[in-house]
C-alpha cells in the first residue's frame, strides 16, 4: 500500500542514551530518563535546550517517568528500586521526596518499577520481580499502602503496563512469550494469550478502549489484542522490515507511531491497523517514541543520542476511517473528545459525530422538546459552549506560538503546510473559514472569498463559536472574529501581532 512521507520539524542532540521519555502537559517540554548517572533531564522542544536543573536522586538509571496534569510534579522509577516524587520550580532546584523503596518493604532483587499514569501522578505502583508483583496504592496525601501481592510461580515477568481505560487492569509479558491480563487490585480475572511477544517486550494500551498493543525487540510486527464484551481477538500490524524497538498510541486512540532497527518512523491507523505514513531513514535505530498529551506533536529518540520532533497534524488529514468506532474498537469507556463526552451525558439521545456539533445540539433540543428559553435548554447550551471551546483546544492546542498547532490548522484547510510560524499564520489568516466547521470531522472545510460572506454563512447556519469562555486559550482568542460586525475585520490581510487588533475579538 502506498503511504505518505513526512519530515521532522527539528532535531537536537542529547548527551546520554535515553530509555524513557514523557511529555509535559504543555506539549513543549519533555523529560528523559535512562541516563547512566540516574538523572532526569527536562528539554524545551522549541529551543532544543535543557530547561532548569536536572533531577538528581537515583543511584541508577531511571526507567519510568510520569508527569502530573499541572506539570509541576514528576514521578520517577529507577533501577535502584526507588520511586521519587519531584516538585518542579522553574529554574530553581527541583525538590524530591521518596515515595517508596524496595529496601524498606523487605523485597530483594532488581525489579522494574511500573506505575499507572492515566491521571498523571500514579495511583498504583507495581514492583515487578522475576515471578511476583507487589502492588501499592498512593493516597491523596501521597503515602503508600500495599494493595496486593501477586505470586506467579515458575514464570519470569519481563514487562508490565497498566490500562489507560481501566487503571486497575494490568498486562504482563513473560519470557515464555505469553501475555496475561488481570486485575491488579485483586489478582482475579487472569486471561492468557500465547505468542504475543518475545525478548525485551513493549506493551501499550489504547487510551480510549480495552485494546492492548505489544511487540518485542526480536519482532517485526505489532500484535493487537482487542476486547469486545467478553471476547478478545488478536490481529497484527505488519510493515517494519527489521525489529521494532518502540511504539506509542495517540491520545485519541486513532493512531500508533512506531520505530525500530529499520530506522523508519511509521504511523498507523489504529482502527484499520494499516500503515498510513512513514519517514525517510534517519541516522540510527529508533529507540523511543511518545505523543504529546494534546496529540499535536510527537518525539522520536534514536540510538545516536538524538531527539526528533514531529508534527502530528498531517496524520489527521491522512486518516480515512469514520469517527464512529468500528467493531474492533469497542470499549465501555466515555468518548475521548470533549463534544463526545458532552453528548454522552444526555441519553437516550443518539449523537452522530459525523454531523456538525451545532446541528446535533439543535437536534438534541428537538429530541427532548426543550423550549427555546427553557431552563433545561439554557443549562445544556452553556455546557455545550464549554465543550465546543474544549474541542478546539483538544484538536489544535492553546498555544499561540506553537508551530505544530498552526501547521495543523493549515492542514485542516487542505493548504500546503509551511515550515515557519510566520508563513503558517499568513496562510491561515488569508483564509475565511468557520471555526465550528474547523473543529468538526476531517471533511473538507468550506471557505469564503470575503469576511462578509463568512458572516452571512455563520448567521444563516447558526454555527457561532462561543465568546468569552474561560477555557479559550491564546490561539482560539486570536482567531475569533467580529461576526456581527465584519467591517472590524477588513484589515486582517495586512498582518498583525498577537497583541494587535486581533486581541479581544470574539465571534466567528
C-alpha positions in Angstrom: 0.0 0.0 0.0 1.3 3.5 -0.9 1.9 5.6 2.2 2.6 9.3 2.7 6.1 10.5 3.6 6.7 13.2 6.2 9.7 15.0 7.7 10.6 16.0 11.3 10.1 19.6 12.3 13.5 19.7 14.0 16.1 17.6 15.9 18.6 18.2 18.6 21.3 16.1 20.3 21.2 14.6 23.8 24.4 13.7 25.7 23.5 10.2 27.1 21.3 7.3 25.9 17.6 7.6 26.6 15.5 4.7 27.7 12.3 6.6 28.6 10.7 9.9 27.6 7.5 11.6 28.6 5.8 14.9 27.6 4.7 17.7 30.0 1.1 18.8 29.6 2.1 22.0 27.7 3.4 19.8 24.8 6.5 22.0 24.6 8.7 20.1 27.1 9.8 16.5 27.6 11.6 14.7 30.4 14.1 12.0 29.5 15.4 9.1 31.7 17.8 6.2 31.3 21.0 8.3 31.7 23.7 6.2 33.5 24.1 8.7 36.4 20.4 8.3 37.4 19.5 11.9 36.4 16.4 13.0 34.6 16.6 16.0 32.2 13.9 18.4 31.1 14.1 19.7 27.5 12.4 22.6 25.7 11.4 21.3 22.3 11.2 24.8 20.8 14.8 25.6 21.6 16.2 22.1 21.8 18.0 23.0 25.1 17.8 21.7 28.6 15.5 23.6 30.9 16.2 24.1 34.6 18.3 21.8 36.7 18.5 18.0 36.3 16.6 15.8 38.7 19.3 14.1 40.8 18.2 11.5 43.3 18.5 8.0 41.9 21.7 6.0 42.1 20.9 4.0 39.0 19.2 4.8 35.7 15.6 5.9 35.7 13.4 3.6 33.7 9.9 5.0 34.0 8.5 8.6 34.2 5.1 10.3 34.8 4.2 13.9 34.9 1.3 15.4 36.8 -1.6 17.0 35.0 -0.5 20.6 36.0 3.2 19.9 35.0 4.6 20.7 38.4 5.1 17.1 39.6 7.3 14.4 38.1 7.3 10.8 39.3 10.4 8.7 38.6 11.0 5.0 39.0 14.6 3.6 38.7 16.7 0.5 38.6 17.7 1.4 42.2 14.1 0.2 43.1 13.1 3.7 44.3 10.0 5.8 43.3 10.6 9.5 43.8 8.2 12.5 43.6 9.7 15.7 42.3 8.3 19.2 42.5 9.4 21.4 39.5 10.0 25.0 40.5 11.1 26.8 37.3 14.8 27.5 37.3 15.2 26.6 41.0 16.5 23.2 42.1 13.7 20.7 42.0 12.5 19.2 45.3 12.3 15.4 45.7 10.5 13.1 48.1 10.9 9.3 48.2 7.5 7.7 47.8 8.5 4.0 48.0 11.7 1.8 48.0 12.0 -1.9 48.0 14.7 -1.8 50.7 12.0 -0.5 53.1 9.4 -3.2 52.4 11.6 -6.3 52.7 11.9 -7.1 49.0 15.0 -8.2 47.2 16.2 -8.5 43.6 16.3 -5.8 41.0 12.7 -5.3 39.9 11.3 -2.9 37.3 9.1 -0.2 38.7 5.9 0.4 36.7 3.0 2.7 37.5 -0.4 3.7 36.2 0.0 7.2 34.6 -3.6 7.7 33.5 -4.0 10.5 36.0 -0.5 12.0 35.6 0.5 11.1 39.2 0.4 7.3 39.8 -2.4 5.8 41.9 -1.0 2.3 41.6 2.7 1.3 41.6 3.8 -2.3 40.8 7.2 -3.6 41.8 8.0 -6.4 39.5 10.5 -9.1 40.4 11.1 -12.2 38.3 7.9 -14.1 39.4 5.8 -11.8 41.6 4.1 -8.4 41.5 3.8 -6.2 44.6 1.1 -3.6 44.0 1.0 -0.4 46.1 -1.5 2.5 46.1 -0.7 6.1 46.6 -3.2 8.0 48.7 -4.3 11.6 48.3 -1.6 12.6 50.8 1.0 10.6 48.7 1.5 7.9 51.2 2.0 4.3 50.0 -0.2 1.4 51.1 0.1 -2.2 49.9 -2.9 -3.3 47.8 -1.9 -6.8 46.7 1.0 -9.2 46.3 0.5 -11.5 43.3 2.8 -14.5 43.0 3.2 -16.2 39.7 5.5 -19.2 40.3 7.6 -20.8 37.6 7.4 -17.7 35.5 9.6 -14.8 34.5 7.9 -11.4 34.1 9.7 -9.2 31.5 7.3 -6.2 31.2 4.1 -4.8 32.5 1.6 -2.0 31.6 -1.4 -0.5 33.3 -4.5 0.0 31.2 -5.4 3.6 30.5 -9.1 3.0 30.1 -9.3 1.0 33.4 -6.4 1.8 35.7 -7.0 -1.4 37.7 -6.2 -3.7 34.8 -2.5 -4.8 34.4 -1.0 -6.5 31.4 2.2 -8.6 31.8 4.6 -10.1 29.3 6.5 -13.3 30.2 9.7 -14.9 29.0 7.6 -17.8 27.5 6.2 -15.3 25.0 2.7 -15.2 26.7 0.8 -12.1 27.8 -1.5 -12.2 30.8 -4.1 -9.6 31.7 -5.6 -9.4 35.3 -7.0 -7.1 37.9 -4.0 -5.6 39.8 -6.1 -4.9 42.9 -7.5 -8.4 43.3 -5.3 -10.6 41.1 -8.5 -12.0 39.6 -9.7 -12.5 36.0 -6.4 -13.6 34.5 -6.5 -14.1 30.8 -3.6 -15.6 28.9 -2.5 -15.2 25.2 0.2 -17.2 23.5 2.8 -15.9 21.1 2.2 -12.2 21.6 5.7 -11.1 22.5 9.3 -12.1 22.6 12.5 -10.9 24.2 12.6 -7.4 25.6 8.8 -6.8 25.1 7.0 -3.5 24.9 3.3 -3.1 25.9 0.9 -0.2 25.4 -2.8 0.3 25.9 -5.1 2.4 23.9 -6.3 5.4 25.9 -9.9 5.0 24.8 -10.6 1.3 24.8 -9.5 -2.1 26.2 -7.1 -2.6 23.4 -3.5 -3.8 24.0 -0.6 -3.4 21.6 2.5 -5.5 22.1 5.8 -6.2 20.3 9.4 -7.1 21.2 13.0 -6.4 20.2 13.1 -9.6 18.0 9.7 -9.0 16.3 8.9 -7.1 13.1 5.1 -6.9 13.8 2.9 -5.3 16.5 0.2 -7.6 17.9 -3.1 -6.1 18.8 -5.4 -7.7 21.4 -8.9 -6.1 21.3 -11.8 -6.8 23.8 -15.4 -6.9 22.6 -17.6 -7.6 25.6 -16.1 -10.9 27.0 -14.4 -11.8 23.7 -10.7 -11.0 22.8 -9.4 -11.0 19.3 -5.8 -10.9 18.1 -4.5 -9.1 15.0 -1.2 -7.9 13.6 0.3 -4.6 12.2 2.8 -5.5 9.5 5.2 -3.1 7.8 8.5 -2.9 9.6 11.4 -4.6 7.8 13.5 -5.1 11.0 12.9 -5.5 14.7 10.6 -3.0 16.4 12.0 -1.1 19.5 9.2 1.1 20.5 5.7 2.5 19.8 3.1 4.9 21.3 -0.6 5.3 20.9 -2.1 8.7 20.1 -4.2 10.3 23.0 -7.4 9.9 21.0 -6.6 6.2 20.3 -6.8 6.7 16.5 -3.1 6.4 15.6 0.0 4.5 16.5 3.6 5.6 15.9 6.4 3.0 15.9 10.1 2.7 15.3 13.0 0.3 15.4 16.1 -1.1 13.7 14.9 -0.2 10.2 15.5 3.5 11.1 12.0 4.4 9.8 9.3 6.0 11.9 5.9 4.6 10.8 2.4 5.9 11.6 -0.6 3.5 11.6 -4.4 3.9 11.6 -5.2 2.3 14.9 -8.7 1.2 13.7 -7.8 -0.4 10.3 -4.2 -1.3 11.5 -2.9 0.0 8.2 0.3 2.0 7.8 -0.6 5.5 6.6 2.7 7.4 6.7 6.4 6.8 7.2 9.6 8.9 7.5 12.7 8.7 5.5 15.5 6.7 7.0 17.0 8.6 10.0 20.5 8.3 11.4 20.1 5.2 13.5 17.6 2.8 15.1 14.6 4.5 16.8 14.5 3.6 20.5 11.7 5.7 21.9 8.6 7.5 20.6 6.0 9.5 22.6 2.9 11.7 21.7 2.2 15.0 23.5 -0.9 15.0 25.7 -2.9 17.1 23.2 -1.7 14.9 20.3 -0.4 17.8 18.3 3.2 16.6 18.1 5.4 13.6 19.0 9.1 12.9 19.5 11.3 10.0 18.5 14.7 9.2 20.0 17.3 7.4 18.0 20.3 5.4 19.2 22.7 8.1 18.1 21.5 10.2 21.1 19.3 12.5 19.0 15.7 13.7 19.6 13.5 14.3 16.5 10.3 16.4 16.9 7.4 15.6 14.5 4.2 17.4 13.8 1.1 15.1 14.3 -1.2 17.4 12.3 -0.8 15.8 8.9 -1.9 12.5 10.4 -5.5 13.7 10.7 -5.5 14.6 7.0 -4.4 11.1 6.2 -7.0 9.4 8.4 -9.5 7.6 6.3 -11.7 5.9 8.9 -15.0 7.2 10.1 -15.2 8.9 13.5 -17.5 6.2 14.9 -15.6 3.3 16.4 -15.6 0.1 14.4 -16.3 -3.4 15.8 -12.6 -3.7 16.5 -12.5 -0.7 18.9 -15.4 -1.2 21.3 -14.9 -0.4 25.0 -17.0 0.5 27.9 -15.4 4.0 28.2 -16.5 7.5 27.7 -15.7 9.2 24.4 -12.2 10.8 24.4 -13.2 14.1 22.8 -15.0 16.9 24.8 -18.0 17.1 22.4 -18.5 13.3 22.6 -18.4 13.4 26.4 -20.9 16.3 26.4 -23.4 14.5 24.3 -22.9 11.2 26.2 -24.4 13.0 29.3 -27.8 13.1 27.5 -29.0 9.5 26.9 -31.0 8.3 25.1 -30.2 10.9 22.5 -28.1 9.2 19.8 -25.3 11.6 19.0 -23.9 11.4 15.5 -20.2 12.6 15.5 -20.3 12.7 11.7 -22.7 15.7 11.8 -21.7 19.2 12.7 -21.9 19.7 16.5 -24.3 22.7 16.4 -26.7 20.7 14.2 -26.6 17.9 16.7 -27.2 20.2 19.6 -30.3 21.7 17.9 -31.5 18.2 17.1 -31.0 17.2 20.7 -33.1 20.1 21.8 -35.9 18.9 19.5 -35.5 15.4 20.8 -36.1 16.4 24.3 -38.7 19.1 23.3 -36.9 21.9 25.1 -38.4 25.3 24.6 -36.0 28.0 23.3 -35.7 29.8 26.6 -36.3 26.9 28.9 -34.1 26.3 31.9 -33.0 22.8 30.6 -32.0 24.1 27.2 -30.1 27.1 28.6 -28.1 24.8 31.0 -27.3 22.4 28.2 -26.3 25.3 25.9 -23.8 26.6 28.5 -22.3 23.2 28.8 -22.2 22.8 25.0 -20.4 26.1 24.6 -17.7 25.0 27.0 -17.4 21.6 25.2 -17.0 23.4 21.8 -14.2 25.5 23.2 -12.5 22.5 24.7 -12.9 20.6 21.4 -10.9 23.3 19.7 -8.2 23.0 22.3 -8.3 19.2 22.0 -7.7 19.3 18.3 -5.4 22.3 17.9 -4.0 23.2 21.3 -4.0 26.6 23.1 -0.5 28.0 22.4 -0.4 30.9 20.1 3.3 30.3 19.4 3.1 26.6 18.7 4.2 25.9 15.1 2.6 22.4 15.3 -0.8 24.0 16.1 -0.6 26.4 13.2 0.5 23.6 10.9 -2.4 21.5 12.0 -4.8 24.4 11.2 -3.3 24.8 7.7 -3.6 21.0 7.1 -7.2 21.2 8.3 -7.9 23.7 5.5 -6.2 21.5 3.0 -3.5 24.1 2.4 0.3 23.3 1.9 1.9 23.2 5.3 4.7 25.8 5.7 7.8 25.2 7.9 7.8 28.5 9.7 5.4 30.1 12.2 5.1 33.3 10.3 4.2 31.6 7.0 1.6 29.3 8.7 -0.1 32.3 10.2 -0.1 34.1 6.9 -1.6 31.1 5.0 -4.3 30.5 7.6 -5.3 34.1 8.2 -5.6 34.7 4.5 -8.5 32.3 4.5 -12.1 32.9 5.6 -13.5 29.7 7.3 -15.9 29.0 10.1 -14.4 27.8 13.4 -17.3 25.4 14.1 -16.6 23.7 10.7 -12.9 23.7 11.6 -13.3 21.6 14.7 -15.8 19.2 13.0 -14.7 15.9 11.4 -12.0 15.7 8.8 -14.3 16.6 5.9 -13.1 19.5 3.8 -13.7 22.9 5.3 -15.8 25.4 3.3 -14.0 28.7 2.7 -15.2 32.1 1.6 -13.9 35.0 -0.5 -14.8 37.7 1.9 -15.4 38.2 5.6 -19.0 39.4 4.7 -19.7 36.0 3.0 -18.4 34.2 6.1 -20.5 36.3 8.4 -23.7 35.6 6.4 -23.0 31.9 6.3 -22.3 31.8 10.1 -25.5 33.7 10.9 -27.6 31.6 8.5 -26.4 28.2 9.8 -26.1 29.2 13.5 -22.5 28.0 13.6 -21.4 30.6 16.1 -18.4 29.9 18.3 -18.9 30.9 22.0 -17.2 34.1 23.1 -15.6 34.9 26.4 -15.2 31.3 27.6 -12.6 30.9 30.3 -11.3 27.7 28.7 -10.3 29.6 25.5 -6.6 29.6 25.0 -4.5 32.3 23.3 -4.7 30.6 20.0 -8.5 30.5 19.9 -8.9 34.0 21.2 -6.6 35.2 18.4 -8.8 33.5 15.8 -12.2 34.7 16.9 -13.9 37.3 14.6 -16.4 40.1 14.9 -19.0 38.1 13.0 -21.9 40.5 13.6 -19.6 43.5 12.7 -17.4 42.1 9.9 -16.2 45.6 9.0 -13.9 45.4 12.0 -12.0 42.6 10.4 -11.3 44.2 7.0 -7.7 44.8 7.8 -6.9 41.1 8.6 -4.8 40.6 5.5 -2.3 43.3 6.4 -0.8 41.3 9.3 -0.9 42.0 13.0 0.8 40.5 16.0 -0.5 38.7 19.0 -1.2 41.9 20.9 -2.5 43.8 17.9 -6.0 44.4 16.6 -7.0 40.7 16.9 -6.7 40.8 20.7 -10.2 40.6 22.2 -12.1 39.8 19.1 -14.8 37.5 20.0 -17.1 35.8 17.5 -16.7 33.8 14.3 
